[in-house]
Amino acid sequence: MIRAQDEEYIFPANAEETIIVSGMLGDTIVRIGERRAWIESSPCDNKTCVASGFVSKHGQWAACLPNNVLLLIHGAINKEEENVDTIVW
C-alpha cells in the first residue's frame, strides 16, 4: 500500500510498476518489482527513505516523513515461500 496525503494505492505483490506519488514537498518515486518495493527517489533533504532499501515481507515499511509518503507491505504471508499477497502504499 502507498499512502500520501488523501491518496492510497494498492498493488499485487507480483506487479511491475513505477509510481509517482505527489507529497507535500513534491514527487516521490516508488518502484515495485520482483515481489519487493522501494522508494527510488524523493524530494526530501536527507534521503533516509531511499537509503532504507527494499521491503518485501508483511509488516515491513519505508516512509518519506517530510514528504508524507508511506510504503507498506500488507497481506497474508505464504509460509512456504514467505511472500506477501499485496504491496500497498
N, C-alpha and C positions, 0 to 999 in steps of 0.2 A: 504494500500500500504506500502511496505517496500522498502526503498532505502538505498543502501550502495555502495559507490564508483560508479562504472559503472553498477550496477545491480539494477533491480526493480522487485518486486514480487507483484502479486495481487491475493487475495483470496476472495471467497464469505464470507459474514458475518457468515454464518452457518457452516463454516469449523471447523474442529477439527485438528489442526496442531501444530507441534513443528518445528520451522525453525531455522537453524543455519546460521547466516549471517556473512560473513567474512568482517571485517572492518580494519581500519588502525592499530589498536592495537592487533587484534585477533578476536575471535569469540564472537558474541552477540547472545544469545538465545532468540527468540521471540516465545510466545505461543499464540494460538488462540483457544478459546473455549467458549461455552455458549454465543455466539454473542458479545464477547468482546476480546480484545487483550492486551498483556502486555509484557514488557521486563523482562524476568525472571532472566537473568544474563548477565554480560558484563565485559570485562577486564579493564575497567576504574578504576581510584583510588577512586573516591568519591561515586559511585553507585547512583547518583541522578536519573538516568534513571530507575533503578529498584524501587527506592522509589516513583516514580511518579505514580505507580499503574496502574489500568485498564483504558483503553479508549474504548468507545463503541458508541459514537454518532458522527455524521457528524461534521468534523472540529476539533475534538479532536486529540491530537498527544502526542507522547512521543519520546524522542531522546537521544541517547548517542553521544553527541557532540565530545568528544575526540576520539571516535571510528568511527565517521562519519556515524551513522546509524539513520535513521528516520522511525518511525512508525506513519502512518496517517490513520484516518478513513475518507473514501471518498465515497460519493454516496448520493442518494436521501433518505430523511427521510420518513418513513411510519408514518404519523401523528397519526394514531390510536394507534400504538404500540411504536412509537418513536424509531424504529430500523433503521439500515442502510442496504444498499444493498451490499456493499463490504468493505473489510478490505484491506488496501494497505500499503505496506512499502517498 
